[in-house]
């Protein structure tokens, strides 16, 4: 059964401490671009 699961690439840096303060960029994908997270005002 597990032979159908693809091997995923590691997305984190091996020697970076992610518990430290810093700026992080995240991406949120919404299926079919549904407007469920809020709305944009004034462009």
PDB file of N, H, CA, C and O in Angstrom:
ATOM      1  N   UNK A   1       0.811  -1.190   0.000  1.00  0.00           N
ATOM      2  CA  UNK A   1       0.000   0.000   0.000  1.00  0.00           C
ATOM      3  C   UNK A   1       0.861   1.264   0.000  1.00  0.00           C
ATOM      4  O   UNK A   1       0.527   2.226  -0.691  1.00  0.00           O
ATOM      5  N   UNK A   2       1.958   1.286   0.755  1.00  0.00           N
ATOM      6  H   UNK A   2       2.230   0.504   1.317  1.00  0.00           H
ATOM      7  CA  UNK A   2       2.797   2.468   0.839  1.00  0.00           C
ATOM      8  C   UNK A   2       3.619   2.715  -0.421  1.00  0.00           C
ATOM      9  O   UNK A   2       4.189   3.797  -0.563  1.00  0.00           O
ATOM     10  N   UNK A   3       3.701   1.772  -1.325  1.00  0.00           N
ATOM     11  H   UNK A   3       3.237   0.893  -1.209  1.00  0.00           H
ATOM     12  CA  UNK A   3       4.508   1.964  -2.526  1.00  0.00           C
ATOM     13  C   UNK A   3       3.929   3.039  -3.444  1.00  0.00           C
ATOM     14  O   UNK A   3       4.626   3.517  -4.339  1.00  0.00           O
ATOM     15  N   UNK A   4       2.682   3.425  -3.243  1.00  0.00           N
ATOM     16  H   UNK A   4       2.115   3.037  -2.516  1.00  0.00           H
ATOM     17  CA  UNK A   4       2.053   4.462  -4.069  1.00  0.00           C
ATOM     18  C   UNK A   4       2.282   5.869  -3.520  1.00  0.00           C
ATOM     19  O   UNK A   4       1.939   6.846  -4.185  1.00  0.00           O
ATOM     20  N   UNK A   5       2.849   5.990  -2.333  1.00  0.00           N
ATOM     21  H   UNK A   5       3.127   5.196  -1.793  1.00  0.00           H
ATOM     22  CA  UNK A   5       3.061   7.303  -1.721  1.00  0.00           C
ATOM     23  C   UNK A   5       4.369   7.901  -2.246  1.00  0.00           C
ATOM     24  O   UNK A   5       5.426   7.287  -2.103  1.00  0.00           O
ATOM     25  N   UNK A   6       4.310   9.096  -2.853  1.00  0.00           N
ATOM     26  H   UNK A   6       3.451   9.596  -2.968  1.00  0.00           H
ATOM     27  CA  UNK A   6       5.543   9.718  -3.369  1.00  0.00           C
ATOM     28  C   UNK A   6       6.431  10.195  -2.226  1.00  0.00           C
ATOM     29  O   UNK A   6       5.942  10.503  -1.140  1.00  0.00           O
ATOM     30  N   UNK A   7       7.731  10.256  -2.473  1.00  0.00           N
ATOM     31  H   UNK A   7       8.129  10.006  -3.356  1.00  0.00           H
ATOM     32  CA  UNK A   7       8.677  10.760  -1.491  1.00  0.00           C
ATOM     33  C   UNK A   7       8.657  12.280  -1.558  1.00  0.00           C
ATOM     34  O   UNK A   7       8.873  12.863  -2.621  1.00  0.00           O
ATOM     35  N   UNK A   8       8.396  12.924  -0.413  1.00  0.00           N
ATOM     36  H   UNK A   8       8.222  12.450   0.450  1.00  0.00           H
ATOM     37  CA  UNK A   8       8.291  14.379  -0.376  1.00  0.00           C
ATOM     38  C   UNK A   8       9.631  15.025  -0.082  1.00  0.00           C
ATOM     39  O   UNK A   8      10.436  14.495   0.684  1.00  0.00           O
ATOM     40  N   UNK A   9       9.859  16.166  -0.694  1.00  0.00           N
ATOM     41  H   UNK A   9       9.205  16.596  -1.317  1.00  0.00           H
ATOM     42  CA  UNK A   9      11.067  16.950  -0.465  1.00  0.00           C
ATOM     43  C   UNK A   9      10.954  17.661   0.885  1.00  0.00           C
ATOM     44  O   UNK A   9       9.891  18.184   1.220  1.00  0.00           O
ATOM     45  N   UNK A  10      12.044  17.685   1.663  1.00  0.00           N
ATOM     46  H   UNK A  10      12.907  17.260   1.391  1.00  0.00           H
ATOM     47  CA  UNK A  10      12.048  18.391   2.937  1.00  0.00           C
ATOM     48  C   UNK A  10      12.049  19.889   2.664  1.00  0.00           C
ATOM     49  O   UNK A  10      12.850  20.375   1.866  1.00  0.00           O
ATOM     50  N   UNK A  11      11.153  20.624   3.324  1.00  0.00           N
ATOM     51  H   UNK A  11      10.503  20.229   3.972  1.00  0.00           H
ATOM     52  CA  UNK A  11      11.003  22.046   3.076  1.00  0.00           C
ATOM     53  C   UNK A  11      11.749  22.908   4.081  1.00  0.00           C
ATOM     54  O   UNK A  11      11.910  24.108   3.857  1.00  0.00           O
ATOM     55  N   UNK A  12      12.203  22.330   5.174  1.00  0.00           N
ATOM     56  H   UNK A  12      12.071  21.355   5.356  1.00  0.00           H
ATOM     57  CA  UNK A  12      12.886  23.098   6.210  1.00  0.00           C
ATOM     58  C   UNK A  12      14.392  22.969   6.086  1.00  0.00           C
ATOM     59  O   UNK A  12      14.910  21.939   5.654  1.00  0.00           O
ATOM     60  N   UNK A  13      15.100  24.049   6.478  1.00  0.00           N
ATOM     61  H   UNK A  13      14.679  24.885   6.829  1.00  0.00           H
ATOM     62  CA  UNK A  13      16.554  24.013   6.493  1.00  0.00           C
ATOM     63  C   UNK A  13      17.013  23.113   7.619  1.00  0.00           C
ATOM     64  O   UNK A  13      16.475  23.183   8.725  1.00  0.00           O
ATOM     65  N   UNK A  14      17.981  22.282   7.362  1.00  0.00           N
ATOM     66  H   UNK A  14      18.417  22.225   6.464  1.00  0.00           H
ATOM     67  CA  UNK A  14      18.403  21.260   8.322  1.00  0.00           C
ATOM     68  C   UNK A  14      18.997  21.848   9.605  1.00  0.00           C
ATOM     69  O   UNK A  14      18.759  21.316  10.689  1.00  0.00           O
ATOM     70  N   UNK A  15      19.762  22.930   9.500  1.00  0.00           N
ATOM     71  H   UNK A  15      19.956  23.362   8.619  1.00  0.00           H
ATOM     72  CA  UNK A  15      20.471  23.467  10.660  1.00  0.00           C
ATOM     73  C   UNK A  15      19.916  24.792  11.156  1.00  0.00           C
ATOM     74  O   UNK A  15      20.617  25.519  11.860  1.00  0.00           O
ATOM     75  N   UNK A  16      18.668  25.130  10.809  1.00  0.00           N
ATOM     76  H   UNK A  16      18.099  24.540  10.237  1.00  0.00           H
ATOM     77  CA  UNK A  16      18.072  26.392  11.240  1.00  0.00           C
ATOM     78  C   UNK A  16      17.146  26.147  12.417  1.00  0.00           C
ATOM     79  O   UNK A  16      16.365  25.195  12.403  1.00  0.00           O
ATOM     80  N   UNK A  17      17.224  26.997  13.440  1.00  0.00           N
ATOM     81  H   UNK A  17      17.859  27.770  13.452  1.00  0.00           H
ATOM     82  CA  UNK A  17      16.369  26.874  14.618  1.00  0.00           C
ATOM     83  C   UNK A  17      15.096  27.684  14.396  1.00  0.00           C
ATOM     84  O   UNK A  17      15.108  28.906  14.547  1.00  0.00           O
ATOM     85  N   UNK A  18      14.022  27.033  14.049  1.00  0.00           N
ATOM     86  H   UNK A  18      14.012  26.040  13.927  1.00  0.00           H
ATOM     87  CA  UNK A  18      12.761  27.699  13.744  1.00  0.00           C
ATOM     88  C   UNK A  18      12.038  28.206  14.991  1.00  0.00           C
ATOM     89  O   UNK A  18      10.991  28.842  14.868  1.00  0.00           O
ATOM     90  N   UNK A  19      12.566  27.941  16.187  1.00  0.00           N
ATOM     91  H   UNK A  19      13.416  27.424  16.288  1.00  0.00           H
ATOM     92  CA  UNK A  19      11.953  28.454  17.407  1.00  0.00           C
ATOM     93  C   UNK A  19      12.414  29.881  17.706  1.00  0.00           C
ATOM     94  O   UNK A  19      11.850  30.534  18.584  1.00  0.00           O
ATOM     95  N   UNK A  20      13.430  30.374  16.992  1.00  0.00           N
ATOM     96  H   UNK A  20      13.888  29.843  16.279  1.00  0.00           H
ATOM     97  CA  UNK A  20      13.926  31.734  17.193  1.00  0.00           C
ATOM     98  C   UNK A  20      12.956  32.753  16.586  1.00  0.00           C
ATOM     99  O   UNK A  20      12.185  32.451  15.675  1.00  0.00           O
ATOM    100  N   UNK A  21      13.030  33.980  17.133  1.00  0.00           N
ATOM    101  H   UNK A  21      13.657  34.226  17.873  1.00  0.00           H
ATOM    102  CA  UNK A  21      12.228  35.048  16.556  1.00  0.00           C
ATOM    103  C   UNK A  21      12.723  35.362  15.150  1.00  0.00           C
ATOM    104  O   UNK A  21      13.912  35.243  14.857  1.00  0.00           O
ATOM    105  N   UNK A  22      11.814  35.757  14.303  1.00  0.00           N
ATOM    106  H   UNK A  22      10.848  35.854  14.541  1.00  0.00           H
ATOM    107  CA  UNK A  22      12.186  36.114  12.945  1.00  0.00           C
ATOM    108  C   UNK A  22      10.949  36.389  12.118  1.00  0.00           C
ATOM    109  O   UNK A  22       9.824  36.300  12.610  1.00  0.00           O
ATOM    110  N   UNK A  23      11.161  36.720  10.878  1.00  0.00           N
ATOM    111  H   UNK A  23      12.075  36.793  10.478  1.00  0.00           H
ATOM    112  CA  UNK A  23      10.062  36.946   9.949  1.00  0.00           C
ATOM    113  C   UNK A  23       9.888  35.694   9.099  1.00  0.00           C
ATOM    114  O   UNK A  23      10.860  35.128   8.600  1.00  0.00           O
ATOM    115  N   UNK A  24       8.666  35.279   8.944  1.00  0.00           N
ATOM    116  H   UNK A  24       7.875  35.738   9.349  1.00  0.00           H
ATOM    117  CA  UNK A  24       8.377  34.080   8.176  1.00  0.00           C
ATOM    118  C   UNK A  24       7.310  34.383   7.144  1.00  0.00           C
ATOM    119  O   UNK A  24       6.384  35.150   7.409  1.00  0.00           O
ATOM    120  N   UNK A  25       7.433  33.798   5.993  1.00  0.00           N
ATOM    121  H   UNK A  25       8.185  33.175   5.777  1.00  0.00           H
ATOM    122  CA  UNK A  25       6.460  33.948   4.915  1.00  0.00           C
ATOM    123  C   UNK A  25       5.657  32.660   4.840  1.00  0.00           C
ATOM    124  O   UNK A  25       6.223  31.571   4.751  1.00  0.00           O
ATOM    125  N   UNK A  26       4.351  32.787   4.877  1.00  0.00           N
ATOM    126  H   UNK A  26       3.891  33.672   4.950  1.00  0.00           H
ATOM    127  CA  UNK A  26       3.511  31.601   4.749  1.00  0.00           C
ATOM    128  C   UNK A  26       2.589  31.773   3.543  1.00  0.00           C
ATOM    129  O   UNK A  26       2.259  32.893   3.154  1.00  0.00           O
ATOM    130  N   UNK A  27       2.191  30.677   2.975  1.00  0.00           N
ATOM    131  H   UNK A  27       2.459  29.767   3.291  1.00  0.00           H
ATOM    132  CA  UNK A  27       1.251  30.673   1.864  1.00  0.00           C
ATOM    133  C   UNK A  27       0.030  29.871   2.263  1.00  0.00           C
ATOM    134  O   UNK A  27       0.145  28.745   2.749  1.00  0.00           O
ATOM    135  N   UNK A  28      -1.127  30.449   2.057  1.00  0.00           N
ATOM    136  H   UNK A  28      -1.220  31.363   1.662  1.00  0.00           H
ATOM    137  CA  UNK A  28      -2.380  29.763   2.359  1.00  0.00           C
ATOM    138  C   UNK A  28      -3.126  29.581   1.047  1.00  0.00           C
ATOM    139  O   UNK A  28      -3.394  30.554   0.342  1.00  0.00           O
ATOM    140  N   UNK A  29      -3.455  28.356   0.721  1.00  0.00           N
ATOM    141  H   UNK A  29      -3.237  27.566   1.294  1.00  0.00           H
ATOM    142  CA  UNK A  29      -4.185  28.058  -0.512  1.00  0.00           C
ATOM    143  C   UNK A  29      -5.615  27.668  -0.164  1.00  0.00           C
ATOM    144  O   UNK A  29      -5.841  26.821   0.700  1.00  0.00           O
ATOM    145  N   UNK A  30      -6.561  28.277  -0.829  1.00  0.00           N
ATOM    146  H   UNK A  30      -6.377  28.965  -1.532  1.00  0.00           H
ATOM    147  CA  UNK A  30      -7.977  28.012  -0.600  1.00  0.00           C
ATOM    148  C   UNK A  30      -8.547  27.349  -1.848  1.00  0.00           C
ATOM    149  O   UNK A  30      -8.414  27.866  -2.957  1.00  0.00           O
ATOM    150  N   UNK A  31      -9.174  26.213  -1.651  1.00  0.00           N
ATOM    151  H   UNK A  31      -9.282  25.794  -0.750  1.00  0.00           H
ATOM    152  CA  UNK A  31      -9.758  25.485  -2.769  1.00  0.00           C
ATOM    153  C   UNK A  31     -10.786  26.353  -3.494  1.00  0.00           C
ATOM    154  O   UNK A  31     -11.663  26.949  -2.868  1.00  0.00           O
ATOM    155  N   UNK A  32     -10.668  26.415  -4.804  1.00  0.00           N
ATOM    156  H   UNK A  32      -9.956  25.932  -5.313  1.00  0.00           H
ATOM    157  CA  UNK A  32     -11.565  27.171  -5.684  1.00  0.00           C
ATOM    158  C   UNK A  32     -11.596  28.664  -5.369  1.00  0.00           C
ATOM    159  O   UNK A  32     -12.559  29.351  -5.711  1.00  0.00           O
ATOM    160  N   UNK A  33     -10.537  29.174  -4.711  1.00  0.00           N
ATOM    161  H   UNK A  33      -9.755  28.617  -4.433  1.00  0.00           H
ATOM    162  CA  UNK A  33     -10.406  30.597  -4.379  1.00  0.00           C
ATOM    163  C   UNK A  33     -11.616  31.148  -3.627  1.00  0.00           C
ATOM    164  O   UNK A  33     -12.015  32.292  -3.841  1.00  0.00           O
ATOM    165  N   UNK A  34     -12.187  30.349  -2.765  1.00  0.00           N
ATOM    166  H   UNK A  34     -11.863  29.419  -2.591  1.00  0.00           H
ATOM    167  CA  UNK A  34     -13.339  30.789  -1.974  1.00  0.00           C
ATOM    168  C   UNK A  34     -12.931  31.923  -1.041  1.00  0.00           C
ATOM    169  O   UNK A  34     -11.820  31.922  -0.511  1.00  0.00           O
ATOM    170  N   UNK A  35     -13.801  32.868  -0.843  1.00  0.00           N
ATOM    171  H   UNK A  35     -14.703  32.869  -1.273  1.00  0.00           H
ATOM    172  CA  UNK A  35     -13.529  34.035  -0.008  1.00  0.00           C
ATOM    173  C   UNK A  35     -13.997  33.747   1.420  1.00  0.00           C
ATOM    174  O   UNK A  35     -15.065  34.195   1.836  1.00  0.00           O
ATOM    175  N   UNK A  36     -13.185  32.995   2.162  1.00  0.00           N
ATOM    176  H   UNK A  36     -12.317  32.631   1.824  1.00  0.00           H
ATOM    177  CA  UNK A  36     -13.587  32.601   3.509  1.00  0.00           C
ATOM    178  C   UNK A  36     -12.701  33.206   4.594  1.00  0.00           C
ATOM    179  O   UNK A  36     -12.991  33.023   5.776  1.00  0.00           O
ATOM    180  N   UNK A  37     -11.639  33.914   4.241  1.00  0.00           N
ATOM    181  H   UNK A  37     -11.403  34.062   3.281  1.00  0.00           H
ATOM    182  CA  UNK A  37     -10.711  34.442   5.232  1.00  0.00           C
ATOM    183  C   UNK A  37     -10.948  35.919   5.544  1.00  0.00           C
ATOM    184  O   UNK A  37     -10.299  36.461   6.439  1.00  0.00           O
ATOM    185  N   UNK A  38     -11.839  36.569   4.850  1.00  0.00           N
ATOM    186  H   UNK A  38     -12.366  36.129   4.123  1.00  0.00           H
ATOM    187  CA  UNK A  38     -12.095  37.987   5.069  1.00  0.00           C
ATOM    188  C   UNK A  38     -12.304  38.694   3.739  1.00  0.00           C
ATOM    189  O   UNK A  38     -12.491  38.051   2.706  1.00  0.00           O
ATOM    190  N   UNK A  39     -12.270  40.029   3.774  1.00  0.00           N
ATOM    191  H   UNK A  39     -12.118  40.550   4.613  1.00  0.00           H
ATOM    192  CA  UNK A  39     -12.447  40.767   2.534  1.00  0.00           C
ATOM    193  C   UNK A  39     -11.425  41.894   2.471  1.00  0.00           C
ATOM    194  O   UNK A  39     -10.881  42.309   3.495  1.00  0.00           O
ATOM    195  N   UNK A  40     -11.170  42.386   1.261  1.00  0.00           N
ATOM    196  H   UNK A  40     -11.612  42.049   0.429  1.00  0.00           H
ATOM    197  CA  UNK A  40     -10.217  43.472   1.024  1.00  0.00           C
ATOM    198  C   UNK A  40     -11.002  44.769   0.914  1.00  0.00           C
ATOM    199  O   UNK A  40     -11.951  44.866   0.135  1.00  0.00           O
ATOM    200  N   UNK A  41     -10.599  45.777   1.705  1.00  0.00           N
ATOM    201  H   UNK A  41      -9.829  45.699   2.338  1.00  0.00           H
ATOM    202  CA  UNK A  41     -11.222  47.095   1.648  1.00  0.00           C
ATOM    203  C   UNK A  41     -10.270  48.087   1.019  1.00  0.00           C
ATOM    204  O   UNK A  41      -9.062  48.007   1.245  1.00  0.00           O
ATOM    205  N   UNK A  42     -10.783  49.024   0.233  1.00  0.00           N
ATOM    206  H   UNK A  42     -11.763  49.090   0.050  1.00  0.00           H
ATOM    207  CA  UNK A  42      -9.966  50.088  -0.375  1.00  0.00           C
ATOM    208  C   UNK A  42      -8.825  49.539  -1.206  1.00  0.00           C
ATOM    209  O   UNK A  42      -7.703  50.038  -1.112  1.00  0.00           O
ATOM    210  N   UNK A  43      -9.078  48.534  -2.011  1.00  0.00           N
ATOM    211  H   UNK A  43      -9.989  48.129  -2.088  1.00  0.00           H
ATOM    212  CA  UNK A  43      -8.081  47.904  -2.874  1.00  0.00           C
ATOM    213  C   UNK A  43      -6.974  47.304  -2.058  1.00  0.00           C
ATOM    214  O   UNK A  43      -6.039  46.728  -2.615  1.00  0.00           O
TER     215      UNK A  43
END
